[in-house]
Structures are given as structure tokens and as C-alpha cells.
Amino acid sequence: MAAAPRSRPPARPAPTAPRARVAASWRVAGAVVGLSGLVAVAVLALVLPTSPPGGGGRSGGEAVVVRVVDGDTVVVEVGGVEENVRLIGIDTPESVARDRPNECFGVEASQRLAELLPPGTVVRLTRDVEPRDVYDRLLAYVQRRTDGLFVNAAQVTDGYAVAKDYPPNTTYRADFERSERAARAAGLGLWPACGGADTPLDGPARAP
């Protein structure tokens, strides 16, 4: 009796893609994922703030406070050089001007800035459109590195300064104006004592 022919195992289905093509596909997929990651990082770099809260501004780097001049001016050391920095967008009563008399709440505003920025404080400076004023002072938004305090805004919020435009450096004008209205309504700082930032030292207090 003849032996029955051996049955052949069923043929394996052909792969949908050669191994080389699959490997290439994975390499492409990995590259796409990597590229997506880079794109995500780039997008985050654009979205995450690199300036005081609210957006806008151009980073000017970090500096160390040397001393406070008055309520809206501070001397810092940056790159081994001392620079006078004028806080943009705000104005405080005069307390040290040589050609103008001292004004109501000028000393208090200066003392308040000294409390916020004692010598040795590391700050981040962010500029607006113009880097310097006519007195060659750096124009900057100042932010404490330790806690991110936006010092320009703090002076207005606490009633030690008023919002004041210095075009074209007006990135935070609306924010400062809102803070001023709130401080005035709450009767903070110079508002009940002076009525504004330009009141002579011997002038009568005016209700806000």
C-alpha cells in the first residue's frame, strides 16, 4: 500500500510590509515624535512669559540692586557696570530732584521701593521699545527673581505711585491704570494723604 503523501503546512501569509520598510517606518515615526517634541518646546518658549506678568517686553537680563534713588529709580549693577534704572510706566512724588521741590509722599515712596529692593536683590530687567531716556537711564520693568514680584506694578498697587505714560513704552499702561484706580478707590498710600503724585510737600491733602 502506497504511503499517503505528507500534507504540507499552510503557507504563511505574506507580510504586509518588508522588515526593512517597517524599520524605516519606525525610524520616521520616531523622527516625527522627536520633531514634535522640539516644536512643542519651541511653542512653549514662545508662550511662557519671559517678561513681567501680562506679556510683552524684551528681556534685558538680570542685575543686582546697589541702592534706591527714589520711588521710581534704582541703581543696579549689570555686567560689572552700575546703571541708573527708571521704572517704566509709573511716577512717584519727587524726593531728591535738584531742580524741583520735594513732593507729598515722596519720602514714603522712596522708602517703600527700598523695602522692596534692598541692596543685593537680584532682579530681572525687561525693556520696552526704547532702552534709555534723555538722561541716559535704562528704562525697564523690574521683577524680583526670588518671587517674581513686578515692582513697577507693586508701587502703583500699594498707592506709592501713579500710572504715567511714556510713549512709546506703554506695554503695561492698561494694567497700571487699573491698579491706580483700585488703589485710589481703596484710599491707599498717597491718595488720601496727597490726592496725587504732584502735590507740593506743604499742600493740603485732597480726597481722592
C-alpha positions in Angstrom: 0.0 0.0 0.0 1.4 3.3 -1.0 2.1 5.8 1.7 -0.2 8.8 1.8 1.5 12.0 0.7 2.6 14.2 3.5 0.5 17.2 4.0 2.2 20.5 3.6 1.8 23.1 6.3 -0.3 26.0 5.3 1.7 28.8 3.7 2.3 31.8 5.9 0.6 34.9 4.8 3.0 37.4 3.2 3.9 40.2 5.5 2.2 43.5 4.9 5.5 45.2 4.6 9.1 44.1 4.4 11.1 44.3 7.6 13.3 47.0 6.2 10.2 49.1 5.4 8.8 48.5 8.9 12.0 49.6 10.5 12.2 52.6 8.3 8.6 53.4 9.2 9.5 53.3 12.9 12.5 55.5 12.3 10.3 58.0 10.6 7.8 57.8 13.3 10.5 58.4 15.9 11.8 61.3 14.0 8.3 62.8 13.8 7.8 62.4 17.5 11.2 64.0 18.2 10.4 66.8 15.8 7.0 67.2 17.5 8.8 67.4 20.8 11.1 70.1 19.5 8.1 72.0 18.1 6.3 71.7 21.4 9.3 73.1 23.2 9.6 75.9 20.8 5.9 76.8 21.2 6.3 76.7 25.0 9.2 79.0 24.7 7.0 81.5 22.8 4.1 81.1 25.1 5.7 81.0 28.5 6.4 84.5 29.9 9.9 85.9 29.6 8.9 89.3 30.9 6.7 90.6 33.8 3.2 89.2 34.1 0.9 90.3 31.3 3.2 89.6 28.3 5.2 91.9 26.1 8.6 93.5 26.7 12.1 92.5 25.7 14.3 90.7 28.1 17.3 92.8 29.3 18.8 90.2 31.6 19.5 90.1 35.3 21.1 92.7 37.6 21.8 93.3 41.2 20.4 96.2 43.2 23.0 98.6 44.5 20.8 101.3 46.0 17.4 103.0 45.6 17.5 106.6 44.4 13.8 107.5 44.8 10.4 105.8 44.4 10.8 105.1 40.7 14.6 104.9 40.2 17.1 102.4 41.3 20.9 101.8 40.7 21.8 98.3 39.7 25.0 96.5 38.7 24.7 94.7 35.4 27.7 93.2 33.6 30.1 94.8 36.1 28.7 98.3 35.4 26.4 100.4 37.6 23.4 101.7 35.8 20.5 104.0 36.8 17.2 102.3 36.1 14.0 104.2 35.7 10.9 102.1 36.3 8.7 102.4 33.2 5.1 103.4 33.3 4.8 104.8 36.7 5.6 108.1 38.5 6.2 108.7 42.2 6.4 112.0 44.1 9.7 113.8 44.0 12.1 113.4 46.9 15.6 114.0 45.6 15.3 116.2 42.4 17.7 119.1 42.3 15.6 121.3 40.2 12.2 120.6 41.8 10.9 120.8 45.3 10.1 117.6 47.3 6.5 116.5 47.0 4.0 114.9 49.3 4.7 111.2 49.9 8.0 111.3 48.0 10.0 110.1 51.0 7.4 107.3 51.7 7.5 106.1 48.1 11.3 106.0 48.2 11.3 104.1 51.4 8.8 101.6 50.1 11.0 100.9 47.0 14.0 100.4 49.3 11.9 97.8 51.2 11.1 96.0 48.0 14.6 96.2 46.6 17.2 96.2 49.3 20.9 96.2 48.2 21.9 92.8 46.8 18.5 91.9 45.5 18.7 90.1 42.1 16.2 91.5 39.6 15.3 90.8 36.0 15.1 93.8 33.8 12.7 93.9 30.8 12.7 96.8 28.4 10.0 98.1 26.2 10.5 100.0 22.9 13.2 102.5 24.0 16.1 101.2 26.0 17.1 104.6 27.6 15.6 108.0 28.4 17.0 111.5 27.7 19.0 111.3 31.0 20.7 108.1 29.7 18.9 106.0 32.4 17.9 102.4 31.5 14.2 102.1 31.1 12.9 98.9 32.5 10.2 96.8 34.0 11.8 95.4 37.2 10.9 92.0 38.6 12.4 90.3 41.7 14.0 87.0 40.9 13.2 85.4 44.3 9.4 85.7 44.0 8.6 87.3 40.6 7.3 90.5 42.2 6.6 93.0 39.4 8.0 96.0 41.2 6.6 98.7 38.9 3.1 97.4 39.4 3.6 97.0 43.2 4.4 100.6 43.6 1.1 101.6 41.9 -1.0 98.8 43.6 0.1 99.9 47.1 -0.5 103.6 46.5 3.1 104.8 46.3 3.0 105.7 42.6 0.6 106.7 39.8 0.4 105.3 36.3 2.1 107.6 33.8 2.5 107.1 30.1 5.9 107.5 28.5 5.2 106.7 24.8 6.2 104.5 23.0 6.9 102.5 26.2 3.3 101.6 27.0 3.1 97.8 27.2 1.6 97.7 30.7 -0.4 101.0 30.6 -3.8 99.4 31.0 -2.6 97.2 33.9 -1.1 100.2 35.7 -4.2 102.3 35.2 -6.4 99.6 36.6 -4.1 99.3 39.6 -4.2 103.0 40.1 -7.9 103.1 40.1 -8.1 100.3 42.6 -5.6 102.0 45.0 -7.4 105.3 44.7 -10.8 103.7 45.4 -9.3 101.9 48.4 -7.7 105.0 49.8 -4.2 103.6 49.8 -0.9 105.4 50.2 -0.6 108.9 48.6 -4.3 109.1 47.6 -5.8 110.1 51.0 -2.6 111.9 52.0 -1.9 113.9 48.9 -4.6 113.3 46.3 -2.0 112.6 43.6 1.7 112.4 42.8 2.4 116.1 42.1 1.3 117.7 45.3 3.7 120.1 47.0 5.0 118.9 50.3 3.2 121.7 52.1 0.0 121.4 50.0 -3.3 120.3 51.6 -4.4 116.8 51.4 -7.2 116.2 48.9 -9.7 113.5 49.0 -9.4 111.0 46.1 
